[in-house]
Amino acid sequence: MTKTALITGSGQNIGKSIALALARSGFDIILNGSRQREPLEHLQNQIHAMGQNADIAMADIGDPEALKAIINQITSRSGGSGGIDVLVNNAAIRPQAGFLNMLDADWERVMNVNYGAALTLCRAFLPGMIDKGWGRIINFSGMNSQRGYAGSSAVAVSKHAMWGLTKALAMEFASNGITANIISPGIFPPDNLSESDQSTKDRFAALAQSNPSQRLGQPDHIAEMIVYLVSENGSYVNGQMLQINGGAVNQF
């Protein structure tokens, strides 16, 4: 039976590459975005052309009611059989604000999108994975949570929470055939970098030169890692933080 993967924030950049890579590997895909449906429809058509099914679950996952609605949509789609086999919690926001200047509502928003949604989705879909005796959860951290950067305290806190969640899930559900791992990306240029202004291009060029590898990452570097993690060969990788950053951060 074909397995199904849900990737949050899958309309562009890393999320898009993950969706395409998993579809090429034989997974049906549930795409998620919060604002623009057209890129998701284009991606859906690409996945259909590969011979895989792709559904769209539009929602701002930082809105608990909207999140509940797509959980119900996915559960109904599967006939109540557990919903999904692979959960990739990719969506995140990264606002910049000083620790003392950030409003409580903005802190709450970051925590809801970057951590709370993943927590809710795990609680919703883990029972189905347990019933099947198989599941994969892929979370995302980042260099913010490992180094700490001025003006990014809320992001760092939310991503540390994701690391704690990942370790706890890995320990609790390994005996059920479920693995949980977390990826910490380095600097990855956006899909539309070629269309950006020169100052943005110069900034990314400088970031590439400051990396030990003298280059930036490409979304497929992460997507292919996830393909491995969800494969049977990746079944013994559990509770790990996988750093894909060219050596920019090499410890945690």
Secondary structure as the mmCIF struct_conf table of DSSP 4:
data_model
#
loop_
_struct_conf.conf_type_id
_struct_conf.id
_struct_conf.beg_label_comp_id
_struct_conf.beg_label_asym_id
_struct_conf.beg_label_seq_id
_struct_conf.end_label_comp_id
_struct_conf.end_label_asym_id
_struct_conf.end_label_seq_id
STRN STRN1 THR A 4 ILE A 7
BEND BEND1 THR A 8 GLY A 9
BEND BEND2 GLY A 11 GLN A 12
HELX_RH_AL_P HELX_RH_AL_P1 ASN A 13 ARG A 24
TURN_TY1_P TURN_TY1_P1 SER A 25 GLY A 26
STRN STRN2 ASP A 28 GLY A 33
BEND BEND3 SER A 34 ARG A 35
BEND BEND4 ARG A 37 ARG A 37
HELX_RH_AL_P HELX_RH_AL_P2 GLU A 38 ALA A 49
TURN_TY1_P TURN_TY1_P2 MET A 50 GLY A 51
STRN STRN3 ALA A 54 MET A 58
TURN_TY1_P TURN_TY1_P3 ILE A 61 GLY A 62
BEND BEND5 ASP A 63 ASP A 63
HELX_RH_AL_P HELX_RH_AL_P3 PRO A 64 ARG A 77
TURN_TY1_P TURN_TY1_P4 SER A 78 GLY A 80
BEND BEND6 SER A 81 SER A 81
BEND BEND7 GLY A 83 GLY A 83
BEND BEND8 ASP A 85 ASP A 85
STRN STRN4 VAL A 86 ASN A 89
TURN_TY1_P TURN_TY1_P5 PHE A 99 ASN A 101
BEND BEND9 MET A 102 MET A 102
HELX_RH_AL_P HELX_RH_AL_P4 ASP A 104 MET A 111
HELX_RH_PI_P HELX_RH_PI_P1 ASN A 112 GLY A 116
HELX_RH_AL_P HELX_RH_AL_P5 ALA A 117 LYS A 132
TURN_TY1_P TURN_TY1_P6 GLY A 133 GLY A 133
STRN STRN5 GLY A 135 PHE A 140
HELX_RH_AL_P HELX_RH_AL_P6 MET A 143 ARG A 147
TURN_TY1_P TURN_TY1_P7 ALA A 150 GLY A 151
HELX_RH_AL_P HELX_RH_AL_P7 SER A 153 PHE A 173
HELX_RH_3T_P HELX_RH_3T_P1 ALA A 174 ASN A 176
TURN_TY1_P TURN_TY1_P8 GLY A 177 GLY A 177
STRN STRN6 ILE A 178 PRO A 185
TURN_TY1_P TURN_TY1_P9 ASP A 191 ASN A 192
HELX_RH_3T_P HELX_RH_3T_P2 LEU A 193 GLU A 195
BEND BEND10 SER A 196 SER A 196
HELX_RH_AL_P HELX_RH_AL_P8 GLN A 198 SER A 210
BEND BEND11 ASN A 211 ASN A 211
TURN_TY1_P TURN_TY1_P10 PRO A 212 SER A 213
BEND BEND12 GLN A 214 ARG A 215
HELX_RH_AL_P HELX_RH_AL_P9 PRO A 219 VAL A 230
BEND BEND13 SER A 231 SER A 231
HELX_RH_3T_P HELX_RH_3T_P3 GLU A 232 GLY A 234
TURN_TY1_P TURN_TY1_P11 SER A 235 TYR A 236
BEND BEND14 GLY A 239 GLY A 239
STRN STRN7 MET A 241 ILE A 244
BEND BEND15 ASN A 245 ASN A 245
TURN_TY1_P TURN_TY1_P12 GLY A 246 GLY A 247
BEND BEND16 ALA A 248 ALA A 248
#
